[in-house]
Amino acid sequence: MATPTNPAASLATTAYSAAQKYADPSKLTSLQSIGDQPNGGFGDMLQSALNKVSTAGAKADTQSIKAISGKADLVDVVTAVAESEAALETLVAVRDKVIAAYEEIMRMPV
C-alpha cells in the first residue's frame, strides 16, 4: 500500500485507521439497510451504521489509490469520497443525538 504524500490524504488515512479500531471486520456482511435486520436492537443498529461507514471509507480509499495510479476515473473517486463523507456525517449526527439523550436522562430527577 502506498503512503500518501498529501497532508490531507495523510490526515484522512489516519482518521480512517482510527475508525477501524471501532469496527470488527469479521462482522462486515452485506450493506443491508438498518431496518432490514430482524430482532436487531439499538446496539445492532449502531454496529450496522458503523460497518457501513467503515465500508464506505475503505471504498473511498481504494478508489483514491486507483486514481493515484491512474486506474480509476475521477468521477468514481469523487463519488466514493462523497459517500464516505455523508456516511461519516450521519454517524456523527447519530452520536450527537445519543449523547444528548443520555445527558437528558441523567438530568431527570430520580
N, CA, C and O atoms as a GROMACS GRO file, in nm:
protein
  440
    1MET      N    1   0.085  -0.118   0.000
    1MET     CA    2   0.000   0.000   0.000
    1MET      C    3   0.089   0.123   0.000
    1MET      O    4   0.182   0.132   0.080
    2ALA      N    5   0.062   0.215  -0.086
    2ALA     CA    6   0.141   0.337  -0.096
    2ALA      C    7   0.104   0.433   0.015
    2ALA      O    8  -0.012   0.442   0.055
    3THR      N    9   0.204   0.505   0.064
    3THR     CA   10   0.177   0.605   0.167
    3THR      C   11   0.152   0.738   0.099
    3THR      O   12   0.229   0.778   0.012
    4PRO      N   13   0.047   0.807   0.138
    4PRO     CA   14   0.015   0.935   0.073
    4PRO      C   15   0.115   1.042   0.114
    4PRO      O   16   0.164   1.045   0.227
    5THR      N   17   0.145   1.132   0.018
    5THR     CA   18   0.235   1.242   0.048
    5THR      C   19   0.159   1.371   0.072
    5THR      O   20   0.214   1.467   0.127
    6ASN      N   21   0.034   1.374   0.033
    6ASN     CA   22  -0.052   1.490   0.055
    6ASN      C   23  -0.094   1.495   0.201
    6ASN      O   24  -0.141   1.394   0.253
    7PRO      N   25  -0.077   1.609   0.272
    7PRO     CA   26  -0.115   1.616   0.413
    7PRO      C   27  -0.262   1.585   0.438
    7PRO      O   28  -0.296   1.522   0.539
    8ALA      N   29  -0.350   1.627   0.348
    8ALA     CA   30  -0.493   1.597   0.366
    8ALA      C   31  -0.518   1.448   0.352
    8ALA      O   32  -0.599   1.392   0.426
    9ALA      N   33  -0.451   1.384   0.258
    9ALA     CA   34  -0.467   1.240   0.240
    9ALA      C   35  -0.411   1.166   0.360
    9ALA      O   36  -0.466   1.065   0.404
   10SER      N   37  -0.300   1.217   0.414
   10SER     CA   38  -0.242   1.155   0.533
   10SER      C   39  -0.337   1.166   0.651
   10SER      O   40  -0.353   1.071   0.728
   11LEU      N   41  -0.402   1.282   0.668
   11LEU     CA   42  -0.499   1.301   0.775
   11LEU      C   43  -0.617   1.209   0.757
   11LEU      O   44  -0.666   1.151   0.854
   12ALA      N   45  -0.664   1.194   0.634
   12ALA     CA   46  -0.777   1.104   0.606
   12ALA      C   47  -0.740   0.959   0.637
   12ALA      O   48  -0.820   0.884   0.692
   13THR      N   49  -0.618   0.920   0.602
   13THR     CA   50  -0.573   0.785   0.630
   13THR      C   51  -0.566   0.760   0.780
   13THR      O   52  -0.604   0.653   0.827
   14THR      N   53  -0.517   0.858   0.854
   14THR     CA   54  -0.509   0.845   0.999
   14THR      C   55  -0.648   0.834   1.061
   14THR      O   56  -0.670   0.753   1.150
   15ALA      N   57  -0.741   0.916   1.014
   15ALA     CA   58  -0.878   0.911   1.066
   15ALA      C   59  -0.944   0.779   1.032
   15ALA      O   60  -1.015   0.722   1.115
   16TYR      N   61  -0.922   0.730   0.913
   16TYR     CA   62  -0.980   0.602   0.872
   16TYR      C   63  -0.923   0.489   0.958
   16TYR      O   64  -0.996   0.400   1.000
   17SER      N   65  -0.793   0.492   0.983
   17SER     CA   66  -0.730   0.390   1.067
   17SER      C   67  -0.786   0.392   1.208
   17SER      O   68  -0.809   0.288   1.268
   18ALA      N   69  -0.810   0.513   1.261
   18ALA     CA   70  -0.867   0.524   1.395
   18ALA      C   71  -1.009   0.470   1.398
   18ALA      O   72  -1.049   0.408   1.496
   19ALA      N   73  -1.086   0.493   1.292
   19ALA     CA   74  -1.223   0.443   1.287
   19ALA      C   75  -1.226   0.292   1.278
   19ALA      O   76  -1.322   0.230   1.325
   20GLN      N   77  -1.125   0.232   1.219
   20GLN     CA   78  -1.120   0.087   1.206
   20GLN      C   79  -1.109   0.018   1.342
   20GLN      O   80  -1.149  -0.098   1.354
   21LYS      N   81  -1.057   0.086   1.443
   21LYS     CA   82  -1.045   0.026   1.576
   21LYS      C   83  -1.181  -0.006   1.635
   21LYS      O   84  -1.194  -0.095   1.718
   22TYR      N   85  -1.285   0.068   1.591
   22TYR     CA   86  -1.418   0.052   1.648
   22TYR      C   87  -1.505  -0.047   1.572
   22TYR      O   88  -1.615  -0.080   1.617
   23ALA      N   89  -1.459  -0.093   1.459
   23ALA     CA   90  -1.539  -0.186   1.379
   23ALA      C   91  -1.470  -0.322   1.377
   23ALA      O   92  -1.347  -0.330   1.368
   24ASP      N   93  -1.547  -0.427   1.384
   24ASP     CA   94  -1.495  -0.562   1.375
   24ASP      C   95  -1.510  -0.609   1.231
   24ASP      O   96  -1.622  -0.638   1.188
   25PRO      N   97  -1.400  -0.616   1.155
   25PRO     CA   98  -1.412  -0.652   1.013
   25PRO      C   99  -1.475  -0.789   0.990
   25PRO      O  100  -1.531  -0.812   0.883
   26SER      N  101  -1.467  -0.880   1.087
   26SER     CA  102  -1.526  -1.012   1.069
   26SER      C  103  -1.678  -1.006   1.066
   26SER      O  104  -1.743  -1.099   1.018
   27LYS      N  105  -1.737  -0.895   1.117
   27LYS     CA  106  -1.882  -0.881   1.118
   27LYS      C  107  -1.936  -0.809   0.995
   27LYS      O  108  -2.057  -0.792   0.981
   28LEU      N  109  -1.846  -0.766   0.906
   28LEU     CA  110  -1.892  -0.697   0.786
   28LEU      C  111  -1.958  -0.799   0.693
   28LEU      O  112  -1.894  -0.895   0.650
   29THR      N  113  -2.084  -0.777   0.663
   29THR     CA  114  -2.155  -0.866   0.573
   29THR      C  115  -2.196  -0.786   0.452
   29THR      O  116  -2.112  -0.726   0.386
   30SER      N  117  -2.321  -0.784   0.423
   30SER     CA  118  -2.369  -0.704   0.311
   30SER      C  119  -2.414  -0.568   0.360
   30SER      O  120  -2.425  -0.546   0.481
   31LEU      N  121  -2.439  -0.479   0.268
   31LEU     CA  122  -2.483  -0.345   0.304
   31LEU      C  123  -2.635  -0.342   0.314
   31LEU      O  124  -2.702  -0.281   0.231
   32GLN      N  125  -2.689  -0.408   0.417
   32GLN     CA  126  -2.832  -0.408   0.440
   32GLN      C  127  -2.871  -0.275   0.501
   32GLN      O  128  -2.791  -0.209   0.567
   33SER      N  129  -2.994  -0.238   0.478
   33SER     CA  130  -3.041  -0.119   0.546
   33SER      C  131  -3.069  -0.154   0.690
   33SER      O  132  -3.094  -0.271   0.722
   34ILE      N  133  -3.065  -0.057   0.777
   34ILE     CA  134  -3.079  -0.080   0.920
   34ILE      C  135  -3.213  -0.145   0.952
   34ILE      O  136  -3.220  -0.230   1.041
   35GLY      N  137  -3.318  -0.107   0.884
   35GLY     CA  138  -3.450  -0.161   0.912
   35GLY      C  139  -3.469  -0.305   0.867
   35GLY      O  140  -3.566  -0.369   0.908
   36ASP      N  141  -3.378  -0.358   0.785
   36ASP     CA  142  -3.393  -0.494   0.735
   36ASP      C  143  -3.346  -0.600   0.834
   36ASP      O  144  -3.364  -0.719   0.807
   37GLN      N  145  -3.288  -0.561   0.944
   37GLN     CA  146  -3.235  -0.657   1.038
   37GLN      C  147  -3.344  -0.704   1.134
   37GLN      O  148  -3.395  -0.624   1.212
   38PRO      N  149  -3.379  -0.832   1.129
   38PRO     CA  150  -3.481  -0.881   1.220
   38PRO      C  151  -3.427  -0.892   1.362
   38PRO      O  152  -3.311  -0.929   1.382
   39ASN      N  153  -3.510  -0.859   1.459
   39ASN     CA  154  -3.477  -0.870   1.601
   39ASN      C  155  -3.352  -0.791   1.639
   39ASN      O  156  -3.289  -0.821   1.741
   40GLY      N  157  -3.316  -0.692   1.561
   40GLY     CA  158  -3.198  -0.613   1.591
   40GLY      C  159  -3.230  -0.506   1.693
   40GLY      O  160  -3.332  -0.438   1.684
   41GLY      N  161  -3.143  -0.493   1.790
   41GLY     CA  162  -3.161  -0.390   1.890
   41GLY      C  163  -3.088  -0.264   1.852
   41GLY      O  164  -3.037  -0.250   1.741
   42PHE      N  165  -3.084  -0.171   1.946
   42PHE     CA  166  -3.018  -0.043   1.921
   42PHE      C  167  -2.868  -0.063   1.896
   42PHE      O  168  -2.810   0.002   1.809
   43GLY      N  169  -2.807  -0.152   1.973
   43GLY     CA  170  -2.664  -0.180   1.955
   43GLY      C  171  -2.635  -0.238   1.818
   43GLY      O  172  -2.534  -0.204   1.755
   44ASP      N  173  -2.724  -0.326   1.771
   44ASP     CA  174  -2.706  -0.382   1.637
   44ASP      C  175  -2.718  -0.275   1.530
   44ASP      O  176  -2.646  -0.276   1.430
   45MET      N  177  -2.811  -0.182   1.552
   45MET     CA  178  -2.830  -0.073   1.457
   45MET      C  179  -2.703   0.013   1.450
   45MET      O  180  -2.658   0.051   1.342
   46LEU      N  181  -2.647   0.045   1.567
   46LEU     CA  182  -2.525   0.126   1.569
   46LEU      C  183  -2.408   0.051   1.505
   46LEU      O  184  -2.329   0.110   1.432
   47GLN      N  185  -2.398  -0.080   1.533
   47GLN     CA  186  -2.290  -0.159   1.473
   47GLN      C  187  -2.303  -0.162   1.321
   47GLN      O  188  -2.204  -0.152   1.249
   48SER      N  189  -2.427  -0.176   1.273
   48SER     CA  190  -2.451  -0.175   1.129
   48SER      C  191  -2.412  -0.042   1.067
   48SER      O  192  -2.348  -0.038   0.962
   49ALA      N  193  -2.449   0.068   1.132
   49ALA     CA  194  -2.414   0.200   1.081
   49ALA      C  195  -2.263   0.219   1.079
   49ALA      O  196  -2.208   0.276   0.984
   50LEU      N  197  -2.196   0.172   1.183
   50LEU     CA  198  -2.051   0.184   1.189
   50LEU      C  199  -1.985   0.101   1.080
   50LEU      O  200  -1.886   0.142   1.019
   51ASN      N  201  -2.039  -0.016   1.056
   51ASN     CA  202  -1.986  -0.101   0.949
   51ASN      C  203  -2.003  -0.036   0.812
   51ASN      O  204  -1.915  -0.046   0.727
   52LYS      N  205  -2.116   0.031   0.792
   52LYS     CA  206  -2.138   0.100   0.665
   52LYS      C  207  -2.039   0.214   0.645
   52LYS      O  208  -1.989   0.236   0.535
   53VAL      N  209  -2.011   0.287   0.753
   53VAL     CA  210  -1.912   0.395   0.745
   53VAL      C  211  -1.775   0.339   0.713
   53VAL      O  212  -1.702   0.394   0.630
   54SER      N  213  -1.741   0.230   0.778
   54SER     CA  214  -1.612   0.166   0.754
   54SER      C  215  -1.600   0.118   0.611
   54SER      O  216  -1.496   0.136   0.547
   55THR      N  217  -1.705   0.056   0.560
   55THR     CA  218  -1.704   0.007   0.422
   55THR      C  219  -1.694   0.122   0.322
   55THR      O  220  -1.620   0.113   0.224
   56ALA      N  221  -1.768   0.228   0.348
   56ALA     CA  222  -1.762   0.345   0.259
   56ALA      C  223  -1.623   0.408   0.261
   56ALA      O  224  -1.572   0.450   0.157
   57GLY      N  225  -1.561   0.413   0.378
   57GLY     CA  226  -1.425   0.467   0.388
   57GLY      C  227  -1.324   0.381   0.315
   57GLY      O  228  -1.235   0.433   0.248
   58ALA      N  229  -1.339   0.250   0.327
   58ALA     CA  230  -1.249   0.158   0.256
   58ALA      C  231  -1.265   0.172   0.105
   58ALA      O  232  -1.167   0.168   0.031
   59LYS      N  233  -1.390   0.189   0.059
   59LYS     CA  234  -1.415   0.207  -0.084
   59LYS      C  235  -1.352   0.337  -0.134
   59LYS      O  236  -1.294   0.341  -0.242
   60ALA      N  237  -1.366   0.443  -0.054
   60ALA     CA  238  -1.306   0.572  -0.092
   60ALA      C  239  -1.154   0.562  -0.098
   60ALA      O  240  -1.091   0.616  -0.189
   61ASP      N  241  -1.096   0.491  -0.001
   61ASP     CA  242  -0.950   0.473  -0.003
   61ASP      C  243  -0.906   0.394  -0.126
   61ASP      O  244  -0.807   0.430  -0.190
   62THR      N  245  -0.978   0.290  -0.157
   62THR     CA  246  -0.944   0.208  -0.273
   62THR      C  247  -0.952   0.289  -0.402
   62THR      O  248  -0.863   0.281  -0.487
   63GLN      N  249  -1.059   0.366  -0.416
   63GLN     CA  250  -1.075   0.449  -0.536
   63GLN      C  251  -0.965   0.555  -0.544
   63GLN      O  252  -0.915   0.585  -0.653
   64SER      N  253  -0.928   0.612  -0.429
   64SER     CA  254  -0.822   0.714  -0.428
   64SER      C  255  -0.689   0.656  -0.470
   64SER      O  256  -0.615   0.717  -0.547
   65ILE      N  257  -0.658   0.538  -0.421
   65ILE     CA  258  -0.533   0.473  -0.458
   65ILE      C  259  -0.532   0.438  -0.606
   65ILE      O  260  -0.431   0.453  -0.674
   66LYS      N  261  -0.647   0.392  -0.657
   66LYS     CA  262  -0.658   0.363  -0.801
   66LYS      C  263  -0.639   0.489  -0.883
   66LYS      O  264  -0.576   0.486  -0.989
   67ALA      N  265  -0.693   0.601  -0.836
   67ALA     CA  266  -0.680   0.728  -0.909
   67ALA      C  267  -0.535   0.775  -0.911
   67ALA      O  268  -0.488   0.826  -1.012
   68ILE      N  269  -0.466   0.758  -0.800
   68ILE     CA  270  -0.325   0.798  -0.793
   68ILE      C  271  -0.242   0.719  -0.893
   68ILE      O  272  -0.151   0.772  -0.956
   69SER      N  273  -0.275   0.590  -0.907
   69SER     CA  274  -0.200   0.507  -1.002
   69SER      C  275  -0.254   0.519  -1.144
   69SER      O  276  -0.201   0.457  -1.236
   70GLY      N  277  -0.360   0.599  -1.164
   70GLY     CA  278  -0.414   0.623  -1.297
   70GLY      C  279  -0.508   0.516  -1.346
   70GLY      O  280  -0.532   0.505  -1.466
   71LYS      N  281  -0.564   0.436  -1.255
   71LYS     CA  282  -0.651   0.326  -1.294
   71LYS      C  283  -0.798   0.352  -1.265
   71LYS      O  284  -0.881   0.264  -1.288
   72ALA      N  285  -0.833   0.470  -1.216
   72ALA     CA  286  -0.973   0.499  -1.184
   72ALA      C  287  -1.012   0.635  -1.241
   72ALA      O  288  -0.929   0.724  -1.259
   73ASP      N  289  -1.140   0.646  -1.268
   73ASP     CA  290  -1.195   0.770  -1.319
   73ASP      C  291  -1.215   0.867  -1.202
   73ASP      O  292  -1.250   0.825  -1.092
   74LEU      N  293  -1.193   0.993  -1.224
   74LEU     CA  294  -1.206   1.094  -1.119
   74LEU      C  295  -1.348   1.100  -1.065
   74LEU      O  296  -1.367   1.126  -0.946
   75VAL      N  297  -1.447   1.077  -1.149
   75VAL     CA  298  -1.587   1.079  -1.105
   75VAL      C  299  -1.611   0.970  -1.001
   75VAL      O  300  -1.682   0.993  -0.902
   76ASP      N  301  -1.554   0.851  -1.022
   76ASP     CA  302  -1.569   0.741  -0.927
   76ASP      C  303  -1.505   0.776  -0.793
   76ASP      O  304  -1.560   0.743  -0.688
   77VAL      N  305  -1.392   0.842  -0.797
   77VAL     CA  306  -1.323   0.882  -0.674
   77VAL      C  307  -1.406   0.984  -0.598
   77VAL      O  308  -1.426   0.970  -0.477
   78VAL      N  309  -1.454   1.085  -0.667
   78VAL     CA  310  -1.533   1.189  -0.602
   78VAL      C  311  -1.661   1.130  -0.544
   78VAL      O  312  -1.702   1.167  -0.434
   79THR      N  313  -1.724   1.040  -0.617
   79THR     CA  314  -1.847   0.976  -0.568
   79THR      C  315  -1.819   0.894  -0.442
   79THR      O  316  -1.894   0.903  -0.345
   80ALA      N  317  -1.713   0.816  -0.444
   80ALA     CA  318  -1.680   0.733  -0.327
   80ALA      C  319  -1.646   0.819  -0.206
   80ALA      O  320  -1.688   0.787  -0.095
   81VAL      N  321  -1.571   0.926  -0.226
   81VAL     CA  322  -1.536   1.014  -0.115
   81VAL      C  323  -1.660   1.085  -0.062
   81VAL      O  324  -1.675   1.101   0.059
   82ALA      N  325  -1.749   1.128  -0.150
   82ALA     CA  326  -1.873   1.195  -0.107
   82ALA      C  327  -1.962   1.099  -0.028
   82ALA      O  328  -2.021   1.138   0.072
   83GLU      N  329  -1.972   0.973  -0.072
   83GLU     CA  330  -2.049   0.873   0.002
   83GLU      C  331  -1.989   0.850   0.141
   83GLU      O  332  -2.061   0.839   0.240
   84SER      N  333  -1.859   0.841   0.146
   84SER     CA  334  -1.790   0.821   0.273
   84SER      C  335  -1.813   0.940   0.366
   84SER      O  336  -1.839   0.922   0.486
   85GLU      N  337  -1.804   1.060   0.312
   85GLU     CA  338  -1.825   1.180   0.392
   85GLU      C  339  -1.968   1.187   0.445
   85GLU      O  340  -1.991   1.221   0.561
   86ALA      N  341  -2.065   1.154   0.360
   86ALA     CA  342  -2.205   1.156   0.403
   86ALA      C  343  -2.231   1.053   0.511
   86ALA      O  344  -2.304   1.080   0.607
   87ALA      N  345  -2.173   0.934   0.496
   87ALA     CA  346  -2.191   0.829   0.597
   87ALA      C  347  -2.129   0.871   0.730
   87ALA      O  348  -2.187   0.847   0.836
   88LEU      N  349  -2.012   0.931   0.725
   88LEU     CA  350  -1.947   0.975   0.847
   88LEU      C  351  -2.024   1.088   0.914
   88LEU      O  352  -2.037   1.090   1.037
   89GLU      N  353  -2.074   1.182   0.836
   89GLU     CA  354  -2.154   1.291   0.893
   89GLU      C  355  -2.282   1.239   0.957
   89GLU      O  356  -2.324   1.289   1.062
   90THR      N  357  -2.343   1.139   0.896
   90THR     CA  358  -2.463   1.078   0.954
   90THR      C  359  -2.430   1.010   1.086
   90THR      O  360  -2.503   1.023   1.184
   91LEU      N  361  -2.319   0.937   1.088
   91LEU     CA  362  -2.278   0.869   1.211
   91LEU      C  363  -2.249   0.969   1.323
   91LEU      O  364  -2.285   0.946   1.438
   92VAL      N  365  -2.186   1.079   1.290
   92VAL     CA  366  -2.157   1.182   1.390
   92VAL      C  367  -2.287   1.244   1.441
   92VAL      O  368  -2.299   1.272   1.560
   93ALA      N  369  -2.383   1.266   1.352
   93ALA     CA  370  -2.511   1.321   1.394
   93ALA      C  371  -2.584   1.225   1.488
   93ALA      O  372  -2.642   1.268   1.588
   94VAL      N  373  -2.580   1.097   1.457
   94VAL     CA  374  -2.642   0.997   1.545
   94VAL      C  375  -2.571   0.995   1.680
   94VAL      O  376  -2.636   0.989   1.784
   95ARG      N  377  -2.440   0.999   1.678
   95ARG     CA  378  -2.364   1.002   1.804
   95ARG      C  379  -2.403   1.122   1.888
   95ARG      O  380  -2.422   1.110   2.009
   96ASP      N  381  -2.415   1.238   1.824
   96ASP     CA  382  -2.453   1.359   1.898
   96ASP      C  383  -2.592   1.346   1.960
   96ASP      O  384  -2.614   1.391   2.072
   97LYS      N  385  -2.685   1.284   1.887
   97LYS     CA  386  -2.821   1.264   1.940
   97LYS      C  387  -2.820   1.166   2.057
   97LYS      O  388  -2.891   1.185   2.155
   98VAL      N  389  -2.740   1.061   2.047
   98VAL     CA  390  -2.730   0.964   2.156
   98VAL      C  391  -2.673   1.030   2.280
   98VAL      O  392  -2.723   1.008   2.391
   99ILE      N  393  -2.571   1.110   2.264
   99ILE     CA  394  -2.511   1.180   2.378
   99ILE      C  395  -2.611   1.278   2.438
   99ILE      O  396  -2.622   1.289   2.560
  100ALA      N  397  -2.684   1.350   2.354
  100ALA     CA  398  -2.784   1.444   2.405
  100ALA      C  399  -2.894   1.370   2.481
  100ALA      O  400  -2.940   1.419   2.584
  101ALA      N  401  -2.937   1.255   2.431
  101ALA     CA  402  -3.040   1.177   2.500
  101ALA      C  403  -2.988   1.126   2.634
  101ALA      O  404  -3.060   1.128   2.734
  102TYR      N  405  -2.864   1.081   2.636
  102TYR     CA  406  -2.803   1.034   2.761
  102TYR      C  407  -2.796   1.147   2.863
  102TYR      O  408  -2.828   1.128   2.981
  103GLU      N  409  -2.752   1.263   2.818
  103GLU     CA  410  -2.743   1.377   2.910
  103GLU      C  411  -2.881   1.417   2.963
  103GLU      O  412  -2.894   1.455   3.079
  104GLU      N  413  -2.982   1.409   2.878
  104GLU     CA  414  -3.119   1.441   2.921
  104GLU      C  415  -3.166   1.341   3.026
  104GLU      O  416  -3.229   1.379   3.124
  105ILE      N  417  -3.138   1.216   3.004
  105ILE     CA  418  -3.176   1.111   3.102
  105ILE      C  419  -3.104   1.134   3.234
  105ILE      O  420  -3.163   1.117   3.340
  106MET      N  421  -2.979   1.172   3.227
  106MET     CA  422  -2.901   1.195   3.350
  106MET      C  423  -2.952   1.317   3.428
  106MET      O  424  -2.932   1.324   3.549
  107ARG      N  425  -3.017   1.411   3.361
  107ARG     CA  426  -3.072   1.528   3.428
  107ARG      C  427  -3.208   1.503   3.492
  107ARG      O  428  -3.255   1.584   3.571
  108MET      N  429  -3.271   1.390   3.460
  108MET     CA  430  -3.401   1.361   3.515
  108MET      C  431  -3.391   1.331   3.664
  108MET      O  432  -3.301   1.261   3.709
  109PRO      N  433  -3.487   1.386   3.742
  109PRO     CA  434  -3.485   1.355   3.885
  109PRO      C  435  -3.530   1.211   3.910
  109PRO      O  436  -3.615   1.156   3.840
  110VAL      N  437  -3.469   1.154   4.010
  110VAL     CA  438  -3.500   1.014   4.041
  110VAL      C  439  -3.605   1.004   4.148
  110VAL      O  440  -3.643   0.893   4.187
   0.00000   0.00000   0.00000
